[in-house]
Amino acid sequence: MERKYEPNDFPYPLDEDIQAVYDAKENSDKDPDNSRKFYLLKKAIYDMCLTMKSMCITGELRPDVRDDLSDYFWGFLL
């Protein structure tokens, strides 16, 4: 899977959340009919979005970057 965003390019804790989403996506792709793995992917993306929201509030992340990341990762569910 080709990655548009690398976790190392982002500060903690967003880097760990991005890696968790990629890991959940790989697990989901291995068994696409497993609803539990799909749920874990959604949860990882949701958790990452909460982290991004808090980082935007504290000024650690620009809103345009948050929006780009959100669009890209929520697209994994399509």
mmCIF file of the N, C-alpha and C atoms, coordinates in Angstrom:
data_MODEL
# 
_entry.id   MODEL 
# 
loop_
_atom_site.group_PDB 
_atom_site.id 
_atom_site.type_symbol 
_atom_site.label_atom_id 
_atom_site.label_alt_id 
_atom_site.label_comp_id 
_atom_site.label_asym_id 
_atom_site.label_entity_id 
_atom_site.label_seq_id 
_atom_site.pdbx_PDB_ins_code 
_atom_site.Cartn_x 
_atom_site.Cartn_y 
_atom_site.Cartn_z 
_atom_site.occupancy 
_atom_site.B_iso_or_equiv 
_atom_site.pdbx_formal_charge 
_atom_site.auth_seq_id 
_atom_site.auth_comp_id 
_atom_site.auth_asym_id 
_atom_site.auth_atom_id 
_atom_site.pdbx_PDB_model_num 
ATOM 1   N N  . MET A 1 1  ? 0.842   -1.180 0.000  1.00 0.00 ? 1  MET A N  1 
ATOM 2   C CA . MET A 1 1  ? 0.000   0.000  0.000  1.00 0.00 ? 1  MET A CA 1 
ATOM 3   C C  . MET A 1 1  ? 0.891   1.248  0.000  1.00 0.00 ? 1  MET A C  1 
ATOM 4   N N  . GLU A 1 2  ? 0.634   2.117  -0.931 1.00 0.00 ? 2  GLU A N  1 
ATOM 5   C CA . GLU A 1 2  ? 1.395   3.355  -1.009 1.00 0.00 ? 2  GLU A CA 1 
ATOM 6   C C  . GLU A 1 2  ? 0.821   4.364  -0.008 1.00 0.00 ? 2  GLU A C  1 
ATOM 7   N N  . ARG A 1 3  ? 1.701   5.029  0.694  1.00 0.00 ? 3  ARG A N  1 
ATOM 8   C CA . ARG A 1 3  ? 1.283   5.972  1.725  1.00 0.00 ? 3  ARG A CA 1 
ATOM 9   C C  . ARG A 1 3  ? 1.437   7.404  1.246  1.00 0.00 ? 3  ARG A C  1 
ATOM 10  N N  . LYS A 1 4  ? 0.399   8.189  1.448  1.00 0.00 ? 4  LYS A N  1 
ATOM 11  C CA . LYS A 1 4  ? 0.456   9.609  1.114  1.00 0.00 ? 4  LYS A CA 1 
ATOM 12  C C  . LYS A 1 4  ? 1.115   10.395 2.243  1.00 0.00 ? 4  LYS A C  1 
ATOM 13  N N  . TYR A 1 5  ? 0.884   9.956  3.479  1.00 0.00 ? 5  TYR A N  1 
ATOM 14  C CA . TYR A 1 5  ? 1.435   10.629 4.651  1.00 0.00 ? 5  TYR A CA 1 
ATOM 15  C C  . TYR A 1 5  ? 2.252   9.642  5.473  1.00 0.00 ? 5  TYR A C  1 
ATOM 16  N N  . GLU A 1 6  ? 3.417   10.064 5.897  1.00 0.00 ? 6  GLU A N  1 
ATOM 17  C CA . GLU A 1 6  ? 4.279   9.235  6.730  1.00 0.00 ? 6  GLU A CA 1 
ATOM 18  C C  . GLU A 1 6  ? 4.151   9.677  8.183  1.00 0.00 ? 6  GLU A C  1 
ATOM 19  N N  . PRO A 1 7  ? 3.980   8.742  9.109  1.00 0.00 ? 7  PRO A N  1 
ATOM 20  C CA . PRO A 1 7  ? 3.845   9.099  10.523 1.00 0.00 ? 7  PRO A CA 1 
ATOM 21  C C  . PRO A 1 7  ? 5.012   9.937  11.047 1.00 0.00 ? 7  PRO A C  1 
ATOM 22  N N  . ASN A 1 8  ? 6.223   9.670  10.560 1.00 0.00 ? 8  ASN A N  1 
ATOM 23  C CA . ASN A 1 8  ? 7.409   10.391 11.036 1.00 0.00 ? 8  ASN A CA 1 
ATOM 24  C C  . ASN A 1 8  ? 7.376   11.883 10.734 1.00 0.00 ? 8  ASN A C  1 
ATOM 25  N N  . ASP A 1 9  ? 6.511   12.293 9.816  1.00 0.00 ? 9  ASP A N  1 
ATOM 26  C CA . ASP A 1 9  ? 6.416   13.703 9.445  1.00 0.00 ? 9  ASP A CA 1 
ATOM 27  C C  . ASP A 1 9  ? 5.551   14.506 10.402 1.00 0.00 ? 9  ASP A C  1 
ATOM 28  N N  . PHE A 1 10 ? 4.960   13.841 11.397 1.00 0.00 ? 10 PHE A N  1 
ATOM 29  C CA . PHE A 1 10 ? 4.025   14.506 12.303 1.00 0.00 ? 10 PHE A CA 1 
ATOM 30  C C  . PHE A 1 10 ? 4.465   14.332 13.751 1.00 0.00 ? 10 PHE A C  1 
ATOM 31  N N  . PRO A 1 11 ? 4.097   15.300 14.592 1.00 0.00 ? 11 PRO A N  1 
ATOM 32  C CA . PRO A 1 11 ? 4.499   15.220 16.002 1.00 0.00 ? 11 PRO A CA 1 
ATOM 33  C C  . PRO A 1 11 ? 3.682   14.188 16.779 1.00 0.00 ? 11 PRO A C  1 
ATOM 34  N N  . TYR A 1 12 ? 4.233   13.815 17.926 1.00 0.00 ? 12 TYR A N  1 
ATOM 35  C CA . TYR A 1 12 ? 3.513   12.941 18.857 1.00 0.00 ? 12 TYR A CA 1 
ATOM 36  C C  . TYR A 1 12 ? 2.319   13.711 19.398 1.00 0.00 ? 12 TYR A C  1 
ATOM 37  N N  . PRO A 1 13 ? 1.168   13.116 19.572 1.00 0.00 ? 13 PRO A N  1 
ATOM 38  C CA . PRO A 1 13 ? 0.776   11.722 19.423 1.00 0.00 ? 13 PRO A CA 1 
ATOM 39  C C  . PRO A 1 13 ? 0.174   11.401 18.058 1.00 0.00 ? 13 PRO A C  1 
ATOM 40  N N  . LEU A 1 14 ? 0.136   12.394 17.177 1.00 0.00 ? 14 LEU A N  1 
ATOM 41  C CA . LEU A 1 14 ? -0.473  12.164 15.863 1.00 0.00 ? 14 LEU A CA 1 
ATOM 42  C C  . LEU A 1 14 ? 0.287   11.102 15.084 1.00 0.00 ? 14 LEU A C  1 
ATOM 43  N N  . ASP A 1 15 ? 1.584   11.052 15.235 1.00 0.00 ? 15 ASP A N  1 
ATOM 44  C CA . ASP A 1 15 ? 2.372   10.047 14.510 1.00 0.00 ? 15 ASP A CA 1 
ATOM 45  C C  . ASP A 1 15 ? 1.931   8.628  14.864 1.00 0.00 ? 15 ASP A C  1 
ATOM 46  N N  . GLU A 1 16 ? 1.662   8.395  16.139 1.00 0.00 ? 16 GLU A N  1 
ATOM 47  C CA . GLU A 1 16 ? 1.211   7.062  16.563 1.00 0.00 ? 16 GLU A CA 1 
ATOM 48  C C  . GLU A 1 16 ? -0.197  6.757  16.049 1.00 0.00 ? 16 GLU A C  1 
ATOM 49  N N  . ASP A 1 17 ? -1.050  7.772  16.026 1.00 0.00 ? 17 ASP A N  1 
ATOM 50  C CA . ASP A 1 17 ? -2.407  7.571  15.513 1.00 0.00 ? 17 ASP A CA 1 
ATOM 51  C C  . ASP A 1 17 ? -2.394  7.252  14.016 1.00 0.00 ? 17 ASP A C  1 
ATOM 52  N N  . ILE A 1 18 ? -1.557  7.945  13.267 1.00 0.00 ? 18 ILE A N  1 
ATOM 53  C CA . ILE A 1 18 ? -1.461  7.676  11.825 1.00 0.00 ? 18 ILE A CA 1 
ATOM 54  C C  . ILE A 1 18 ? -0.960  6.254  11.596 1.00 0.00 ? 18 ILE A C  1 
ATOM 55  N N  . GLN A 1 19 ? 0.036   5.837  12.364 1.00 0.00 ? 19 GLN A N  1 
ATOM 56  C CA . GLN A 1 19 ? 0.538   4.470  12.225 1.00 0.00 ? 19 GLN A CA 1 
ATOM 57  C C  . GLN A 1 19 ? -0.540  3.454  12.583 1.00 0.00 ? 19 GLN A C  1 
ATOM 58  N N  . ALA A 1 20 ? -1.324  3.751  13.611 1.00 0.00 ? 20 ALA A N  1 
ATOM 59  C CA . ALA A 1 20 ? -2.413  2.846  14.014 1.00 0.00 ? 20 ALA A CA 1 
ATOM 60  C C  . ALA A 1 20 ? -3.448  2.711  12.899 1.00 0.00 ? 20 ALA A C  1 
ATOM 61  N N  . VAL A 1 21 ? -3.732  3.802  12.197 1.00 0.00 ? 21 VAL A N  1 
ATOM 62  C CA . VAL A 1 21 ? -4.690  3.743  11.085 1.00 0.00 ? 21 VAL A CA 1 
ATOM 63  C C  . VAL A 1 21 ? -4.130  2.888  9.954  1.00 0.00 ? 21 VAL A C  1 
ATOM 64  N N  . TYR A 1 22 ? -2.870  3.104  9.609  1.00 0.00 ? 22 TYR A N  1 
ATOM 65  C CA . TYR A 1 22 ? -2.259  2.286  8.554  1.00 0.00 ? 22 TYR A CA 1 
ATOM 66  C C  . TYR A 1 22 ? -2.266  0.803  8.932  1.00 0.00 ? 22 TYR A C  1 
ATOM 67  N N  . ASP A 1 23 ? -1.943  0.501  10.192 1.00 0.00 ? 23 ASP A N  1 
ATOM 68  C CA . ASP A 1 23 ? -1.954  -0.897 10.640 1.00 0.00 ? 23 ASP A CA 1 
ATOM 69  C C  . ASP A 1 23 ? -3.353  -1.495 10.559 1.00 0.00 ? 23 ASP A C  1 
ATOM 70  N N  . ALA A 1 24 ? -4.356  -0.719 10.995 1.00 0.00 ? 24 ALA A N  1 
ATOM 71  C CA . ALA A 1 24 ? -5.746  -1.193 10.939 1.00 0.00 ? 24 ALA A CA 1 
ATOM 72  C C  . ALA A 1 24 ? -6.191  -1.383 9.492  1.00 0.00 ? 24 ALA A C  1 
ATOM 73  N N  . LYS A 1 25 ? -5.748  -0.510 8.606  1.00 0.00 ? 25 LYS A N  1 
ATOM 74  C CA . LYS A 1 25 ? -6.098  -0.633 7.181  1.00 0.00 ? 25 LYS A CA 1 
ATOM 75  C C  . LYS A 1 25 ? -5.508  -1.909 6.590  1.00 0.00 ? 25 LYS A C  1 
ATOM 76  N N  . GLU A 1 26 ? -4.240  -2.198 6.925  1.00 0.00 ? 26 GLU A N  1 
ATOM 77  C CA . GLU A 1 26 ? -3.616  -3.428 6.429  1.00 0.00 ? 26 GLU A CA 1 
ATOM 78  C C  . GLU A 1 26 ? -4.361  -4.661 6.934  1.00 0.00 ? 26 GLU A C  1 
ATOM 79  N N  . ASN A 1 27 ? -4.734  -4.667 8.203  1.00 0.00 ? 27 ASN A N  1 
ATOM 80  C CA . ASN A 1 27 ? -5.480  -5.804 8.758  1.00 0.00 ? 27 ASN A CA 1 
ATOM 81  C C  . ASN A 1 27 ? -6.847  -5.943 8.107  1.00 0.00 ? 27 ASN A C  1 
ATOM 82  N N  . SER A 1 28 ? -7.493  -4.822 7.862  1.00 0.00 ? 28 SER A N  1 
ATOM 83  C CA . SER A 1 28 ? -8.810  -4.844 7.230  1.00 0.00 ? 28 SER A CA 1 
ATOM 84  C C  . SER A 1 28 ? -8.719  -5.350 5.790  1.00 0.00 ? 28 SER A C  1 
ATOM 85  N N  . ASP A 1 29 ? -7.669  -4.951 5.092  1.00 0.00 ? 29 ASP A N  1 
ATOM 86  C CA . ASP A 1 29 ? -7.496  -5.384 3.698  1.00 0.00 ? 29 ASP A CA 1 
ATOM 87  C C  . ASP A 1 29 ? -7.226  -6.886 3.596  1.00 0.00 ? 29 ASP A C  1 
ATOM 88  N N  . LYS A 1 30 ? -6.594  -7.461 4.613  1.00 0.00 ? 30 LYS A N  1 
ATOM 89  C CA . LYS A 1 30 ? -6.301  -8.896 4.590  1.00 0.00 ? 30 LYS A CA 1 
ATOM 90  C C  . LYS A 1 30 ? -7.565  -9.734 4.694  1.00 0.00 ? 30 LYS A C  1 
ATOM 91  N N  . ASP A 1 31 ? -8.568  -9.191 5.368  1.00 0.00 ? 31 ASP A N  1 
ATOM 92  C CA . ASP A 1 31 ? -9.825  -9.916 5.579  1.00 0.00 ? 31 ASP A CA 1 
ATOM 93  C C  . ASP A 1 31 ? -10.993 -8.936 5.446  1.00 0.00 ? 31 ASP A C  1 
ATOM 94  N N  . PRO A 1 32 ? -11.328 -8.529 4.219  1.00 0.00 ? 32 PRO A N  1 
ATOM 95  C CA . PRO A 1 32 ? -12.329 -7.476 4.013  1.00 0.00 ? 32 PRO A CA 1 
ATOM 96  C C  . PRO A 1 32 ? -13.745 -7.830 4.472  1.00 0.00 ? 32 PRO A C  1 
ATOM 97  N N  . ASP A 1 33 ? -14.017 -9.096 4.659  1.00 0.00 ? 33 ASP A N  1 
ATOM 98  C CA . ASP A 1 33 ? -15.361 -9.483 5.089  1.00 0.00 ? 33 ASP A CA 1 
ATOM 99  C C  . ASP A 1 33 ? -15.506 -9.521 6.609  1.00 0.00 ? 33 ASP A C  1 
ATOM 100 N N  . ASN A 1 34 ? -14.444 -9.232 7.325  1.00 0.00 ? 34 ASN A N  1 
ATOM 101 C CA . ASN A 1 34 ? -14.465 -9.267 8.785  1.00 0.00 ? 34 ASN A CA 1 
ATOM 102 C C  . ASN A 1 34 ? -14.932 -7.900 9.306  1.00 0.00 ? 34 ASN A C  1 
ATOM 103 N N  . SER A 1 35 ? -16.149 -7.858 9.826  1.00 0.00 ? 35 SER A N  1 
ATOM 104 C CA . SER A 1 35 ? -16.722 -6.590 10.279 1.00 0.00 ? 35 SER A CA 1 
ATOM 105 C C  . SER A 1 35 ? -15.980 -6.029 11.494 1.00 0.00 ? 35 SER A C  1 
ATOM 106 N N  . ARG A 1 36 ? -15.384 -6.888 12.303 1.00 0.00 ? 36 ARG A N  1 
ATOM 107 C CA . ARG A 1 36 ? -14.616 -6.415 13.471 1.00 0.00 ? 36 ARG A CA 1 
ATOM 108 C C  . ARG A 1 36 ? -13.389 -5.618 13.031 1.00 0.00 ? 36 ARG A C  1 
ATOM 109 N N  . LYS A 1 37 ? -12.707 -6.090 12.005 1.00 0.00 ? 37 LYS A N  1 
ATOM 110 C CA . LYS A 1 37 ? -11.528 -5.379 11.505 1.00 0.00 ? 37 LYS A CA 1 
ATOM 111 C C  . LYS A 1 37 ? -11.926 -4.056 10.868 1.00 0.00 ? 37 LYS A C  1 
ATOM 112 N N  . PHE A 1 38 ? -13.066 -4.023 10.211 1.00 0.00 ? 38 PHE A N  1 
ATOM 113 C CA . PHE A 1 38 ? -13.566 -2.778 9.634  1.00 0.00 ? 38 PHE A CA 1 
ATOM 114 C C  . PHE A 1 38 ? -13.915 -1.786 10.746 1.00 0.00 ? 38 PHE A C  1 
ATOM 115 N N  . TYR A 1 39 ? -14.527 -2.284 11.807 1.00 0.00 ? 39 TYR A N  1 
ATOM 116 C CA . TYR A 1 39 ? -14.852 -1.444 12.964 1.00 0.00 ? 39 TYR A CA 1 
ATOM 117 C C  . TYR A 1 39 ? -13.573 -0.875 13.586 1.00 0.00 ? 39 TYR A C  1 
ATOM 118 N N  . LEU A 1 40 ? -12.536 -1.692 13.723 1.00 0.00 ? 40 LEU A N  1 
ATOM 119 C CA . LEU A 1 40 ? -11.278 -1.226 14.306 1.00 0.00 ? 40 LEU A CA 1 
ATOM 120 C C  . LEU A 1 40 ? -10.618 -0.166 13.433 1.00 0.00 ? 40 LEU A C  1 
ATOM 121 N N  . LEU A 1 41 ? -10.780 -0.276 12.124 1.00 0.00 ? 41 LEU A N  1 
ATOM 122 C CA . LEU A 1 41 ? -10.278 0.760  11.221 1.00 0.00 ? 41 LEU A CA 1 
ATOM 123 C C  . LEU A 1 41 ? -11.033 2.063  11.449 1.00 0.00 ? 41 LEU A C  1 
ATOM 124 N N  . LYS A 1 42 ? -12.352 1.997  11.528 1.00 0.00 ? 42 LYS A N  1 
ATOM 125 C CA . LYS A 1 42 ? -13.144 3.212  11.787 1.00 0.00 ? 42 LYS A CA 1 
ATOM 126 C C  . LYS A 1 42 ? -12.759 3.842  13.114 1.00 0.00 ? 42 LYS A C  1 
ATOM 127 N N  . LYS A 1 43 ? -12.560 3.015  14.123 1.00 0.00 ? 43 LYS A N  1 
ATOM 128 C CA . LYS A 1 43 ? -12.188 3.513  15.446 1.00 0.00 ? 43 LYS A CA 1 
ATOM 129 C C  . LYS A 1 43 ? -10.823 4.190  15.412 1.00 0.00 ? 43 LYS A C  1 
ATOM 130 N N  . ALA A 1 44 ? -9.876  3.611  14.711 1.00 0.00 ? 44 ALA A N  1 
ATOM 131 C CA . ALA A 1 44 ? -8.538  4.208  14.608 1.00 0.00 ? 44 ALA A CA 1 
ATOM 132 C C  . ALA A 1 44 ? -8.600  5.567  13.920 1.00 0.00 ? 44 ALA A C  1 
ATOM 133 N N  . ILE A 1 45 ? -9.414  5.670  12.878 1.00 0.00 ? 45 ILE A N  1 
ATOM 134 C CA . ILE A 1 45 ? -9.556  6.948  12.179 1.00 0.00 ? 45 ILE A CA 1 
ATOM 135 C C  . ILE A 1 45 ? -10.237 7.970  13.087 1.00 0.00 ? 45 ILE A C  1 
ATOM 136 N N  . TYR A 1 46 ? -11.261 7.546  13.792 1.00 0.00 ? 46 TYR A N  1 
ATOM 137 C CA . TYR A 1 46 ? -11.967 8.443  14.707 1.00 0.00 ? 46 TYR A CA 1 
ATOM 138 C C  . TYR A 1 46 ? -11.024 8.938  15.807 1.00 0.00 ? 46 TYR A C  1 
ATOM 139 N N  . ASP A 1 47 ? -10.234 8.037  16.381 1.00 0.00 ? 47 ASP A N  1 
ATOM 140 C CA . ASP A 1 47 ? -9.277  8.431  17.420 1.00 0.00 ? 47 ASP A CA 1 
ATOM 141 C C  . ASP A 1 47 ? -8.264  9.437  16.880 1.00 0.00 ? 47 ASP A C  1 
ATOM 142 N N  . MET A 1 48 ? -7.801  9.213  15.646 1.00 0.00 ? 48 MET A N  1 
ATOM 143 C CA . MET A 1 48 ? -6.868  10.137 15.028 1.00 0.00 ? 48 MET A CA 1 
ATOM 144 C C  . MET A 1 48 ? -7.505  11.511 14.840 1.00 0.00 ? 48 MET A C  1 
ATOM 145 N N  . CYS A 1 49 ? -8.780  11.532 14.465 1.00 0.00 ? 49 CYS A N  1 
ATOM 146 C CA . CYS A 1 49 ? -9.487  12.804 14.283 1.00 0.00 ? 49 CYS A CA 1 
ATOM 147 C C  . CYS A 1 49 ? -9.610  13.572 15.598 1.00 0.00 ? 49 CYS A C  1 
ATOM 148 N N  . LEU A 1 50 ? -9.828  12.862 16.693 1.00 0.00 ? 50 LEU A N  1 
ATOM 149 C CA . LEU A 1 50 ? -9.877  13.519 17.998 1.00 0.00 ? 50 LEU A CA 1 
ATOM 150 C C  . LEU A 1 50 ? -8.524  14.127 18.355 1.00 0.00 ? 50 LEU A C  1 
ATOM 151 N N  . THR A 1 51 ? -7.459  13.410 18.070 1.00 0.00 ? 51 THR A N  1 
ATOM 152 C CA . THR A 1 51 ? -6.113  13.934 18.311 1.00 0.00 ? 51 THR A CA 1 
ATOM 153 C C  . THR A 1 51 ? -5.875  15.179 17.470 1.00 0.00 ? 51 THR A C  1 
ATOM 154 N N  . MET A 1 52 ? -6.264  15.124 16.195 1.00 0.00 ? 52 MET A N  1 
ATOM 155 C CA . MET A 1 52 ? -6.055  16.273 15.315 1.00 0.00 ? 52 MET A CA 1 
ATOM 156 C C  . MET A 1 52 ? -6.860  17.473 15.794 1.00 0.00 ? 52 MET A C  1 
ATOM 157 N N  . LYS A 1 53 ? -8.067  17.240 16.261 1.00 0.00 ? 53 LYS A N  1 
ATOM 158 C CA . LYS A 1 53 ? -8.900  18.336 16.749 1.00 0.00 ? 53 LYS A CA 1 
ATOM 159 C C  . LYS A 1 53 ? -8.218  19.033 17.925 1.00 0.00 ? 53 LYS A C  1 
ATOM 160 N N  . SER A 1 54 ? -7.713  18.254 18.849 1.00 0.00 ? 54 SER A N  1 
ATOM 161 C CA . SER A 1 54 ? -7.052  18.845 20.007 1.00 0.00 ? 54 SER A CA 1 
ATOM 162 C C  . SER A 1 54 ? -5.752  19.540 19.610 1.00 0.00 ? 54 SER A C  1 
ATOM 163 N N  . MET A 1 55 ? -5.041  18.993 18.631 1.00 0.00 ? 55 MET A N  1 
ATOM 164 C CA . MET A 1 55 ? -3.806  19.641 18.171 1.00 0.00 ? 55 MET A CA 1 
ATOM 165 C C  . MET A 1 55 ? -4.092  20.949 17.446 1.00 0.00 ? 55 MET A C  1 
ATOM 166 N N  . CYS A 1 56 ? -5.215  21.046 16.778 1.00 0.00 ? 56 CYS A N  1 
ATOM 167 C CA . CYS A 1 56 ? -5.602  22.304 16.132 1.00 0.00 ? 56 CYS A CA 1 
ATOM 168 C C  . CYS A 1 56 ? -5.947  23.358 17.194 1.00 0.00 ? 56 CYS A C  1 
ATOM 169 N N  . ILE A 1 57 ? -6.621  22.933 18.242 1.00 0.00 ? 57 ILE A N  1 
ATOM 170 C CA . ILE A 1 57 ? -6.991  23.864 19.311 1.00 0.00 ? 57 ILE A CA 1 
ATOM 171 C C  . ILE A 1 57 ? -5.742  24.433 19.979 1.00 0.00 ? 57 ILE A C  1 
ATOM 172 N N  . THR A 1 58 ? -4.731  23.592 20.173 1.00 0.00 ? 58 THR A N  1 
ATOM 173 C CA . THR A 1 58 ? -3.501  24.047 20.830 1.00 0.00 ? 58 THR A CA 1 
ATOM 174 C C  . THR A 1 58 ? -2.522  24.700 19.858 1.00 0.00 ? 58 THR A C  1 
ATOM 175 N N  . GLY A 1 59 ? -2.844  24.723 18.571 1.00 0.00 ? 59 GLY A N  1 
ATOM 176 C CA . GLY A 1 59 ? -1.995  25.364 17.576 1.00 0.00 ? 59 GLY A CA 1 
ATOM 177 C C  . GLY A 1 59 ? -0.858  24.495 17.069 1.00 0.00 ? 59 GLY A C  1 
ATOM 178 N N  . GLU A 1 60 ? -0.867  23.217 17.373 1.00 0.00 ? 60 GLU A N  1 
ATOM 179 C CA . GLU A 1 60 ? 0.186   22.305 16.926 1.00 0.00 ? 60 GLU A CA 1 
ATOM 180 C C  . GLU A 1 60 ? -0.036  21.806 15.500 1.00 0.00 ? 60 GLU A C  1 
ATOM 181 N N  . LEU A 1 61 ? -1.250  21.974 14.988 1.00 0.00 ? 61 LEU A N  1 
ATOM 182 C CA . LEU A 1 61 ? -1.596  21.478 13.654 1.00 0.00 ? 61 LEU A CA 1 
ATOM 183 C C  . LEU A 1 61 ? -2.491  22.511 12.982 1.00 0.00 ? 61 LEU A C  1 
ATOM 184 N N  . ARG A 1 62 ? -2.175  22.814 11.742 1.00 0.00 ? 62 ARG A N  1 
ATOM 185 C CA . ARG A 1 62 ? -2.997  23.770 10.997 1.00 0.00 ? 62 ARG A CA 1 
ATOM 186 C C  . ARG A 1 62 ? -4.297  23.105 10.550 1.00 0.00 ? 62 ARG A C  1 
ATOM 187 N N  . PRO A 1 63 ? -5.383  23.852 10.538 1.00 0.00 ? 63 PRO A N  1 
ATOM 188 C CA . PRO A 1 63 ? -6.676  23.277 10.118 1.00 0.00 ? 63 PRO A CA 1 
ATOM 189 C C  . PRO A 1 63 ? -6.667  22.719 8.694  1.00 0.00 ? 63 PRO A C  1 
ATOM 190 N N  . ASP A 1 64 ? -5.925  23.347 7.774  1.00 0.00 ? 64 ASP A N  1 
ATOM 191 C CA . ASP A 1 64 ? -5.906  22.831 6.403  1.00 0.00 ? 64 ASP A CA 1 
ATOM 192 C C  . ASP A 1 64 ? -5.214  21.468 6.336  1.00 0.00 ? 64 ASP A C  1 
ATOM 193 N N  . VAL A 1 65 ? -4.192  21.262 7.164  1.00 0.00 ? 65 VAL A N  1 
ATOM 194 C CA . VAL A 1 65 ? -3.519  19.962 7.219  1.00 0.00 ? 65 VAL A CA 1 
ATOM 195 C C  . VAL A 1 65 ? -4.468  18.929 7.817  1.00 0.00 ? 65 VAL A C  1 
ATOM 196 N N  . ARG A 1 66 ? -5.176  19.324 8.877  1.00 0.00 ? 66 ARG A N  1 
ATOM 197 C CA . ARG A 1 66 ? -6.160  18.421 9.496  1.00 0.00 ? 66 ARG A CA 1 
ATOM 198 C C  . ARG A 1 66 ? -7.201  17.987 8.478  1.00 0.00 ? 66 ARG A C  1 
ATOM 199 N N  . ASP A 1 67 ? -7.701  18.934 7.690  1.00 0.00 ? 67 ASP A N  1 
ATOM 200 C CA . ASP A 1 67 ? -8.732  18.615 6.701  1.00 0.00 ? 67 ASP A CA 1 
ATOM 201 C C  . ASP A 1 67 ? -8.205  17.661 5.628  1.00 0.00 ? 67 ASP A C  1 
ATOM 202 N N  . ASP A 1 68 ? -6.970  17.897 5.180  1.00 0.00 ? 68 ASP A N  1 
ATOM 203 C CA . ASP A 1 68 ? -6.367  17.003 4.174  1.00 0.00 ? 68 ASP A CA 1 
ATOM 204 C C  . ASP A 1 68 ? -6.202  15.590 4.723  1.00 0.00 ? 68 ASP A C  1 
ATOM 205 N N  . LEU A 1 69 ? -5.698  15.497 5.963  1.00 0.00 ? 69 LEU A N  1 
ATOM 206 C CA . LEU A 1 69 ? -5.524  14.190 6.590  1.00 0.00 ? 69 LEU A CA 1 
ATOM 207 C C  . LEU A 1 69 ? -6.868  13.487 6.765  1.00 0.00 ? 69 LEU A C  1 
ATOM 208 N N  . SER A 1 70 ? -7.859  14.218 7.232  1.00 0.00 ? 70 SER A N  1 
ATOM 209 C CA . SER A 1 70 ? -9.187  13.634 7.443  1.00 0.00 ? 70 SER A CA 1 
ATOM 210 C C  . SER A 1 70 ? -9.765  13.094 6.142  1.00 0.00 ? 70 SER A C  1 
ATOM 211 N N  . ASP A 1 71 ? -9.704  13.892 5.096  1.00 0.00 ? 71 ASP A N  1 
ATOM 212 C CA . ASP A 1 71 ? -10.241 13.451 3.806  1.00 0.00 ? 71 ASP A CA 1 
ATOM 213 C C  . ASP A 1 71 ? -9.536  12.183 3.313  1.00 0.00 ? 71 ASP A C  1 
ATOM 214 N N  . TYR A 1 72 ? -8.234  12.167 3.440  1.00 0.00 ? 72 TYR A N  1 
ATOM 215 C CA . TYR A 1 72 ? -7.460  11.018 2.965  1.00 0.00 ? 72 TYR A CA 1 
ATOM 216 C C  . TYR A 1 72 ? -7.804  9.758  3.753  1.00 0.00 ? 72 TYR A C  1 
ATOM 217 N N  . PHE A 1 73 ? -7.770  9.848  5.078  1.00 0.00 ? 73 PHE A N  1 
ATOM 218 C CA . PHE A 1 73 ? -7.973  8.638  5.888  1.00 0.00 ? 73 PHE A CA 1 
ATOM 219 C C  . PHE A 1 73 ? -9.428  8.186  5.923  1.00 0.00 ? 73 PHE A C  1 
ATOM 220 N N  . TRP A 1 74 ? -10.382 9.101  5.941  1.00 0.00 ? 74 TRP A N  1 
ATOM 221 C CA . TRP A 1 74 ? -11.789 8.668  5.888  1.00 0.00 ? 74 TRP A CA 1 
ATOM 222 C C  . TRP A 1 74 ? -12.078 7.998  4.547  1.00 0.00 ? 74 TRP A C  1 
ATOM 223 N N  . GLY A 1 75 ? -11.313 8.343  3.519  1.00 0.00 ? 75 GLY A N  1 
ATOM 224 C CA . GLY A 1 75 ? -11.459 7.689  2.215  1.00 0.00 ? 75 GLY A CA 1 
ATOM 225 C C  . GLY A 1 75 ? -11.125 6.202  2.247  1.00 0.00 ? 75 GLY A C  1 
ATOM 226 N N  . PHE A 1 76 ? -10.402 5.758  3.287  1.00 0.00 ? 76 PHE A N  1 
ATOM 227 C CA . PHE A 1 76 ? -10.086 4.334  3.419  1.00 0.00 ? 76 PHE A CA 1 
ATOM 228 C C  . PHE A 1 76 ? -11.359 3.499  3.582  1.00 0.00 ? 76 PHE A C  1 
ATOM 229 N N  . LEU A 1 77 ? -12.416 4.108  4.047  1.00 0.00 ? 77 LEU A N  1 
ATOM 230 C CA . LEU A 1 77 ? -13.642 3.354  4.304  1.00 0.00 ? 77 LEU A CA 1 
ATOM 231 C C  . LEU A 1 77 ? -14.505 3.171  3.061  1.00 0.00 ? 77 LEU A C  1 
ATOM 232 N N  . LEU A 1 78 ? -14.176 3.873  2.002  1.00 0.00 ? 78 LEU A N  1 
ATOM 233 C CA . LEU A 1 78 ? -14.981 3.770  0.784  1.00 0.00 ? 78 LEU A CA 1 
ATOM 234 C C  . LEU A 1 78 ? -14.644 2.533  -0.019 1.00 0.00 ? 78 LEU A C  1 
# 
